[in-house]
Amino acid sequence: MSTENRDRDDANPSARGATAPAASEASGPERTLHHDVLQREKAEFGGFKFGSAFFGWLTATGTAVLLTALVAATGTWVGATTGTAPEEAAETATQNAGTASILGAVLLGIVLLVSYFAGGYVAGRMARFSGAKQGIAV
């Protein structure tokens, strides 16, 4: 390699394969090429995405339907294994309406909590950036 080429290569860092500026050339100690690229990608791809929120909502709805069916099937199984007649079970539920209401509300709350958690997780994972915004949008 001639001295002319070597001098040109020393003056031009990109000729040596360097793509990132040196740490001393950066405007701050935490500013790197990776940080700059992430900021540009976040500006371009961040924000609210309707598709992510929709599919998160769809997941939440499907999960709620499946879990509600599971809770209903479990209640039916418990009723069938105890050997009580449907009329007797209805009479017992009428007499203990407060307990049945509280139990139903707690189970429905658990189903909704799990369903919306699953939907928010799906929406957040589908979003490239701003995952928390997508999860809340569900």
Backbone as a chain_set.jsonl record, in Angstrom:
{"seq": "MSTENRDRDDANPSARGATAPAASEASGPERTLHHDVLQREKAEFGGFKFGSAFFGWLTATGTAVLLTALVAATGTWVGATTGTAPEEAAETATQNAGTASILGAVLLGIVLLVSYFAGGYVAGRMARFSGAKQGIAV", "coords": {"N": [[0.837, -1.163, 0.0], [0.605, 2.144, -0.853], [2.014, 5.242, 0.423], [0.373, 7.35, -0.129], [-2.214, 6.242, -0.352], [-2.471, 5.242, 2.227], [-2.432, 7.598, 3.765], [-4.79, 8.761, 2.839], [-6.653, 6.88, 3.758], [-6.311, 7.103, 6.512], [-7.341, 9.645, 6.942], [-9.988, 9.278, 6.289], [-12.293, 7.686, 8.034], [-14.355, 5.93, 7.315], [-13.368, 4.447, 5.259], [-11.859, 2.517, 6.434], [-13.697, 0.798, 7.393], [-15.057, 1.595, 9.615], [-18.052, 2.408, 11.12], [-19.461, 3.662, 13.138], [-19.283, 6.687, 15.0], [-16.473, 7.688, 16.98], [-16.315, 7.476, 20.585], [-15.413, 9.826, 21.7], [-16.064, 11.666, 19.775], [-18.811, 11.814, 19.874], [-21.76, 13.607, 20.908], [-22.471, 13.34, 23.521], [-21.826, 11.261, 26.418], [-23.608, 9.091, 26.542], [-24.691, 8.918, 24.072], [-24.928, 7.079, 21.244], [-24.469, 5.293, 18.159], [-26.271, 3.2, 18.044], [-28.223, 4.088, 19.847], [-29.143, 6.354, 18.485], [-30.259, 5.166, 16.2], [-32.324, 3.648, 17.35], [-33.917, 5.729, 18.338], [-34.735, 6.982, 15.953], [-36.182, 4.863, 14.785], [-38.198, 4.551, 16.695], [-39.492, 7.005, 16.469], [-40.508, 6.726, 13.904], [-41.991, 4.272, 13.879], [-43.354, 4.17, 16.283], [-46.066, 4.926, 18.62], [-49.7, 4.837, 18.505], [-51.165, 1.906, 17.268], [-53.697, 0.709, 15.371], [-54.236, -1.906, 14.48], [-52.762, -3.591, 16.208], [-54.027, -3.058, 18.654], [-56.622, -3.915, 18.026], [-56.313, -6.697, 17.518], [-55.384, -7.449, 19.993], [-57.66, -6.886, 21.53], [-59.378, -8.715, 20.333], [-58.151, -11.099, 21.107], [-58.497, -10.863, 23.875], [-61.301, -10.989, 24.042], [-61.843, -13.553, 22.983], [-60.473, -15.131, 24.86], [-61.935, -14.517, 27.143], [-64.428, -15.639, 26.487], [-63.758, -18.369, 26.319], [-62.797, -18.881, 28.952], [-65.068, -18.238, 30.469], [-66.807, -20.219, 29.572], [-65.407, -22.401, 30.593], [-65.634, -21.955, 33.374], [-68.424, -22.149, 33.631], [-68.781, -24.813, 32.815], [-67.377, -26.091, 34.839], [-68.975, -25.431, 37.059], [-71.32, -26.784, 36.301], [-70.374, -29.404, 36.325], [-69.732, -29.715, 39.047], [-72.295, -29.458, 40.131], [-73.529, -31.684, 38.964], [-72.09, -33.841, 40.019], [-72.675, -33.802, 42.706], [-75.178, -34.794, 42.917], [-77.59, -33.447, 43.133], [-80.887, -32.366, 42.324], [-82.02, -30.34, 39.562], [-84.077, -28.55, 40.327], [-83.788, -28.461, 43.075], [-81.209, -27.35, 43.294], [-81.692, -24.814, 42.198], [-83.457, -23.807, 44.117], [-81.783, -23.724, 46.364], [-79.881, -21.879, 45.47], [-81.503, -19.627, 45.302], [-82.119, -19.211, 47.978], [-79.617, -18.627, 49.008], [-78.757, -16.2, 47.792], [-77.049, -13.977, 48.082], [-74.499, -15.072, 48.582], [-74.148, -16.57, 46.244], [-74.151, -14.503, 44.36], [-71.867, -13.023, 45.08], [-69.86, -14.948, 44.714], [-70.158, -15.421, 41.955], [-69.527, -12.848, 40.963], [-66.852, -12.587, 41.765], [-65.646, -14.71, 40.346], [-66.229, -13.882, 37.712], [-64.785, -11.481, 37.681], [-62.161, -12.465, 37.904], [-61.985, -13.898, 35.516], [-62.239, -11.781, 33.64], [-59.986, -10.243, 34.325], [-57.828, -11.979, 33.719], [-58.346, -12.343, 30.998], [-58.167, -9.723, 29.843], [-55.554, -9.171, 30.521], [-54.202, -11.063, 28.942], [-54.991, -10.152, 26.384], [-53.901, -7.537, 26.391], [-51.213, -8.179, 26.59], [-50.771, -9.476, 24.144], [-51.317, -7.366, 22.35], [-49.336, -5.549, 23.126], [-47.021, -6.984, 22.495], [-47.269, -7.229, 19.757], [-46.884, -4.675, 18.874], [-44.263, -2.673, 17.699], [-42.93, -0.638, 18.994], [-43.851, 1.301, 21.869], [-45.377, -0.449, 23.502], [-46.795, -0.498, 25.929], [-48.752, 1.455, 25.551], [-50.28, 0.2, 23.57], [-51.205, -2.036, 24.946], [-52.812, -0.852, 26.918], [-54.706, 0.27, 25.281], [-56.28, -1.831, 24.574]], "CA": [[0.0, 0.0, 0.0], [1.432, 3.348, -0.955], [1.786, 6.211, 1.494], [-0.74, 8.202, -0.533], [-3.442, 5.533, 0.025], [-2.515, 5.154, 3.678], [-2.823, 8.911, 4.263], [-6.208, 8.949, 2.522], [-7.416, 6.003, 4.641], [-6.263, 7.665, 7.862], [-8.197, 10.825, 6.982], [-11.368, 8.865, 6.059], [-12.532, 6.498, 8.855], [-15.276, 4.984, 6.681], [-12.6, 3.591, 4.364], [-11.338, 1.404, 7.226], [-14.818, -0.033, 7.814], [-15.679, 2.122, 10.819], [-19.354, 2.993, 10.799], [-19.924, 4.474, 14.253], [-18.302, 7.674, 15.434], [-15.786, 7.358, 18.227], [-17.012, 8.0, 21.764], [-15.007, 11.207, 21.934], [-16.7, 12.519, 18.782], [-20.242, 11.894, 20.152], [-22.106, 14.82, 21.629], [-22.602, 13.012, 24.931], [-21.281, 9.922, 26.687], [-24.594, 8.047, 26.317], [-25.156, 8.982, 22.685], [-24.231, 6.137, 20.376], [-25.169, 5.032, 16.907], [-27.412, 2.338, 18.382], [-29.234, 4.956, 20.461], [-29.712, 7.188, 17.416], [-31.095, 4.314, 15.351], [-33.544, 3.348, 18.1], [-34.748, 6.937, 18.39], [-35.366, 7.161, 14.634], [-37.19, 3.815, 14.611], [-39.325, 4.851, 17.577], [-40.229, 8.121, 15.882], [-41.206, 6.271, 12.697], [-42.889, 3.144, 14.1], [-44.005, 4.25, 17.583], [-47.408, 5.48, 18.654], [-50.844, 3.928, 18.542], [-51.412, 1.09, 16.076], [-55.043, 0.166, 15.493], [-54.196, -3.349, 14.273], [-52.308, -4.239, 17.439], [-55.086, -2.94, 19.657], [-57.75, -4.745, 17.608], [-56.017, -8.112, 17.742], [-55.345, -7.63, 21.447], [-59.054, -6.95, 21.966], [-59.902, -9.995, 19.843], [-57.6, -12.119, 22.007], [-59.164, -10.726, 25.175], [-62.673, -11.471, 23.903], [-61.793, -15.009, 22.845], [-60.07, -15.711, 26.134], [-63.067, -14.371, 28.06], [-65.436, -16.638, 26.115], [-63.266, -19.697, 26.709], [-62.744, -19.009, 30.41], [-66.44, -18.265, 30.961], [-67.307, -21.575, 29.306], [-64.739, -23.294, 31.542], [-66.255, -21.747, 34.693], [-69.774, -22.723, 33.566], [-68.649, -26.271, 32.781], [-66.973, -26.517, 36.177], [-70.181, -25.352, 37.884], [-72.2, -27.884, 35.912], [-69.762, -30.646, 36.803], [-69.907, -29.769, 40.5], [-73.712, -29.728, 40.369], [-73.861, -33.042, 38.537], [-71.442, -34.842, 40.872], [-73.271, -33.806, 44.052], [-76.411, -35.563, 42.856], [-78.774, -32.637, 43.428], [-81.789, -32.132, 41.197], [-81.97, -28.932, 39.145], [-85.009, -27.733, 41.12], [-83.186, -28.294, 44.399], [-80.098, -26.41, 43.142], [-82.268, -23.481, 42.001], [-83.997, -23.367, 45.404], [-80.643, -23.403, 47.223], [-79.295, -20.632, 44.965], [-82.419, -18.542, 45.664], [-81.983, -18.976, 49.416], [-78.278, -18.063, 49.249], [-78.522, -15.304, 46.649], [-75.892, -13.125, 48.357], [-73.277, -15.863, 48.398], [-74.035, -16.895, 44.816], [-73.796, -13.27, 43.645], [-70.468, -12.686, 45.367], [-69.029, -15.949, 44.04], [-70.218, -15.139, 40.515], [-68.79, -11.607, 40.677], [-65.416, -12.857, 41.92], [-65.212, -15.519, 39.208], [-66.269, -13.034, 36.518], [-63.652, -10.56, 37.782], [-60.93, -13.206, 37.59], [-62.017, -14.179, 34.074], [-61.945, -10.54, 32.919], [-58.596, -9.863, 34.593], [-56.944, -12.842, 32.927], [-58.607, -12.092, 29.575], [-57.588, -8.452, 29.412], [-54.099, -9.299, 30.612], [-53.752, -11.769, 27.73], [-55.172, -9.251, 25.244], [-52.907, -6.465, 26.482], [-49.899, -8.759, 26.288], [-50.701, -9.693, 22.695], [-51.214, -6.055, 21.695], [-48.016, -4.99, 23.421], [-45.986, -7.722, 21.762], [-47.407, -6.965, 18.324], [-46.383, -3.33, 18.605], [-42.808, -2.63, 17.663], [-42.601, 0.276, 20.078], [-45.022, 1.764, 22.61], [-46.159, -1.623, 23.871], [-47.718, -0.192, 27.013], [-49.884, 2.162, 24.948], [-51.108, -0.773, 22.884], [-51.857, -2.859, 25.955], [-53.872, -0.052, 27.538], [-55.735, 0.502, 24.257], [-57.187, -2.986, 24.526]], "C": [[0.886, 1.231, 0.0], [1.093, 4.305, 0.184], [0.632, 7.13, 1.154], [-2.072, 7.548, -0.128], [-3.582, 5.458, 1.545], [-2.94, 6.483, 4.282], [-4.308, 9.163, 4.017], [-7.074, 8.101, 3.458], [-7.426, 6.531, 6.075], [-7.183, 8.867, 7.997], [-9.669, 10.45, 6.858], [-11.648, 7.591, 6.859], [-13.461, 5.491, 8.191], [-14.541, 4.061, 5.716], [-12.021, 2.398, 5.114], [-12.456, 0.491, 7.707], [-15.474, 0.454, 9.091], [-16.989, 2.782, 10.433], [-19.86, 3.891, 11.902], [-18.86, 5.503, 14.607], [-17.689, 7.247, 16.755], [-16.514, 8.011, 19.386], [-16.643, 9.456, 22.023], [-15.659, 12.16, 20.945], [-18.188, 12.682, 19.047], [-20.525, 13.122, 20.998], [-22.279, 14.569, 23.119], [-22.103, 11.601, 25.175], [-22.297, 8.809, 26.401], [-25.084, 7.995, 24.874], [-24.292, 8.057, 21.825], [-25.031, 5.974, 19.097], [-26.413, 4.179, 17.167], [-28.557, 3.163, 18.969], [-29.914, 5.819, 19.401], [-30.648, 6.375, 16.522], [-32.404, 3.979, 16.068], [-34.477, 4.545, 18.176], [-35.447, 7.188, 17.06], [-36.445, 6.122, 14.397], [-38.414, 4.083, 15.477], [-40.153, 6.004, 17.029], [-41.046, 7.667, 14.675], [-42.273, 5.23, 13.007], [-43.639, 3.212, 15.426], [-45.404, 4.828, 17.478], [-48.466, 4.399, 18.631], [-51.0, 3.22, 17.206], [-52.765, 0.404, 16.263], [-55.041, -1.351, 15.367], [-53.776, -4.097, 15.525], [-53.386, -4.204, 18.51], [-56.278, -3.831, 19.3], [-57.477, -6.217, 17.891], [-55.826, -8.415, 19.225], [-56.752, -7.74, 22.014], [-59.684, -8.281, 21.551], [-59.401, -11.148, 20.718], [-58.286, -12.067, 23.365], [-60.583, -11.273, 25.113], [-62.707, -12.994, 23.801], [-61.418, -15.692, 24.137], [-61.207, -15.637, 27.144], [-64.149, -15.404, 27.757], [-65.005, -18.028, 26.575], [-63.248, -19.882, 28.227], [-64.138, -19.029, 31.03], [-67.06, -19.636, 30.736], [-66.678, -22.578, 30.273], [-65.351, -23.176, 32.937], [-67.664, -22.35, 34.711], [-69.728, -24.248, 33.559], [-68.24, -26.817, 34.148], [-68.171, -26.484, 37.129], [-71.161, -26.462, 37.574], [-71.662, -29.21, 36.424], [-69.947, -30.801, 38.316], [-71.362, -30.089, 40.834], [-74.099, -31.146, 40.017], [-73.26, -34.092, 39.467], [-72.023, -34.876, 42.281], [-74.598, -34.539, 44.081], [-77.656, -34.764, 43.207], [-79.599, -32.457, 42.162], [-81.72, -30.657, 40.811], [-82.904, -28.031, 39.954], [-84.44, -27.446, 42.509], [-82.032, -27.3, 44.352], [-80.606, -24.991, 42.959], [-82.819, -22.931, 43.309], [-82.872, -22.956, 46.35], [-79.99, -22.084, 46.787], [-80.173, -19.432, 45.306], [-82.275, -18.2, 47.14], [-80.646, -18.298, 49.744], [-77.886, -17.122, 48.111], [-77.285, -14.426, 46.867], [-74.58, -13.849, 48.107], [-73.064, -16.195, 46.926], [-73.624, -15.669, 44.007], [-72.328, -12.913, 43.846], [-69.533, -13.664, 44.661], [-69.001, -15.715, 42.534], [-69.432, -13.896, 40.135], [-67.281, -11.824, 40.767], [-64.896, -13.666, 40.735], [-65.215, -14.717, 37.909], [-65.113, -12.032, 36.524], [-62.333, -11.235, 37.433], [-60.854, -13.498, 36.1], [-61.654, -12.925, 33.289], [-60.499, -10.088, 33.117], [-57.635, -10.671, 33.736], [-57.109, -12.553, 31.437], [-57.964, -10.799, 29.104], [-56.074, -8.43, 29.571], [-53.555, -9.973, 29.359], [-53.877, -10.876, 26.502], [-54.167, -8.116, 25.234], [-51.512, -6.959, 26.172], [-49.734, -8.96, 24.788], [-50.538, -8.36, 21.97], [-49.847, -5.429, 21.919], [-46.908, -5.683, 22.661], [-46.075, -7.486, 20.26], [-46.84, -5.601, 17.944], [-44.865, -3.348, 18.639], [-42.267, -1.749, 18.78], [-43.91, 0.651, 20.765], [-45.934, 0.613, 22.998], [-47.155, -1.341, 24.977], [-48.939, 0.554, 26.501], [-50.828, 1.183, 24.267], [-51.868, -1.645, 23.877], [-52.995, -2.133, 26.639], [-55.007, 0.185, 26.548], [-56.709, -0.654, 24.143], [-58.331, -2.737, 25.464]], "O": [[1.824, 1.324, 0.792], [0.044, 4.2, 0.819], [-0.029, 7.644, 2.056], [-2.961, 8.229, 0.382], [-4.682, 5.595, 2.081], [-3.733, 6.5, 5.223], [-5.002, 9.709, 4.875], [-8.125, 8.561, 3.904], [-8.434, 6.419, 6.773], [-7.752, 9.087, 9.066], [-10.529, 11.225, 7.279], [-11.278, 6.506, 6.411], [-13.364, 4.298, 8.48], [-15.051, 2.99, 5.388], [-11.722, 1.372, 4.502], [-12.18, -0.507, 8.374], [-16.371, -0.214, 9.607], [-17.033, 3.615, 9.527], [-20.629, 4.812, 11.628], [-17.666, 5.217, 14.522], [-18.31, 6.535, 17.545], [-17.245, 8.984, 19.199], [-17.465, 10.231, 22.512], [-15.798, 13.348, 21.239], [-18.797, 13.603, 18.502], [-19.653, 13.617, 21.712], [-22.235, 15.515, 23.905], [-21.97, 10.822, 24.231], [-21.901, 7.697, 26.054], [-25.834, 7.088, 24.514], [-23.081, 8.245, 21.706], [-26.151, 6.473, 18.986], [-27.47, 4.41, 16.58], [-29.72, 2.956, 18.624], [-31.133, 5.99, 19.426], [-31.714, 6.856, 16.136], [-33.473, 4.023, 15.459], [-35.696, 4.391, 18.087], [-36.618, 7.565, 17.035], [-37.51, 6.444, 13.869], [-39.543, 3.866, 15.039], [-41.381, 5.982, 17.114], [-42.149, 8.163, 14.447], [-43.367, 5.299, 12.447], [-44.5, 2.367, 15.669], [-45.87, 5.175, 16.392], [-48.17, 3.208, 18.724], [-50.97, 3.848, 16.148], [-52.953, -0.379, 17.194], [-55.782, -2.022, 16.086], [-54.366, -5.121, 15.868], [-53.63, -5.201, 19.19], [-56.879, -4.437, 20.187], [-58.33, -6.907, 18.449], [-56.085, -9.537, 19.661], [-57.016, -8.581, 22.873], [-60.426, -8.894, 22.318], [-60.158, -12.068, 21.027], [-58.617, -13.105, 23.939], [-61.022, -11.953, 26.041], [-63.515, -13.645, 24.464], [-61.987, -16.729, 24.477], [-61.424, -16.574, 27.911], [-64.725, -15.982, 28.678], [-65.799, -18.772, 27.151], [-63.644, -20.935, 28.727], [-64.375, -19.747, 32.002], [-67.759, -20.156, 31.606], [-67.349, -23.507, 30.722], [-65.563, -24.186, 33.608], [-68.055, -22.987, 35.689], [-70.538, -24.9, 34.218], [-68.703, -27.879, 34.563], [-68.36, -27.41, 37.918], [-71.77, -27.026, 38.483], [-72.426, -30.047, 36.906], [-70.276, -31.883, 38.801], [-71.633, -30.899, 41.72], [-74.919, -31.752, 40.708], [-73.872, -35.138, 39.68], [-71.877, -35.878, 42.981], [-75.096, -34.873, 45.156], [-78.683, -35.35, 43.548], [-79.055, -32.402, 41.059], [-81.395, -29.815, 41.647], [-82.567, -26.881, 40.237], [-84.587, -26.348, 43.045], [-81.882, -26.489, 45.266], [-80.022, -24.053, 43.502], [-82.677, -21.742, 43.595], [-82.99, -21.957, 47.059], [-79.595, -21.275, 47.626], [-79.662, -18.343, 45.569], [-82.306, -17.027, 47.512], [-80.572, -17.483, 50.664], [-76.802, -17.246, 47.541], [-76.55, -14.161, 45.916], [-73.663, -13.301, 47.494], [-71.945, -16.114, 46.418], [-72.833, -15.783, 43.071], [-71.633, -12.545, 42.899], [-68.529, -13.256, 44.076], [-67.944, -15.8, 41.909], [-68.748, -13.879, 39.111], [-66.524, -11.308, 39.945], [-63.841, -13.357, 40.18], [-64.303, -14.856, 37.093], [-64.526, -11.764, 35.475], [-61.49, -10.654, 36.75], [-59.794, -13.365, 35.488], [-60.845, -12.992, 32.364], [-59.863, -9.606, 32.18], [-56.737, -10.116, 33.103], [-56.126, -12.521, 30.696], [-57.287, -10.781, 28.076], [-55.385, -7.734, 28.824], [-52.57, -9.516, 28.779], [-52.972, -10.842, 25.667], [-53.636, -7.767, 24.179], [-50.715, -6.246, 25.563], [-48.684, -8.651, 24.225], [-49.706, -8.243, 21.071], [-49.268, -4.846, 21.003], [-45.953, -5.038, 22.228], [-45.06, -7.537, 19.565], [-46.374, -5.405, 16.821], [-44.261, -3.969, 19.514], [-41.272, -2.079, 19.425], [-44.982, 0.328, 20.253], [-47.15, 0.706, 22.831], [-48.256, -1.891, 24.966], [-50.051, 0.311, 26.97], [-52.047, 1.321, 24.373], [-53.041, -1.955, 23.668], [-54.036, -2.73, 26.913], [-56.164, 0.289, 26.956], [-57.833, -0.483, 23.672], [-59.222, -3.577, 25.59]]}, "num_chains": 1, "name": "protein.A"}
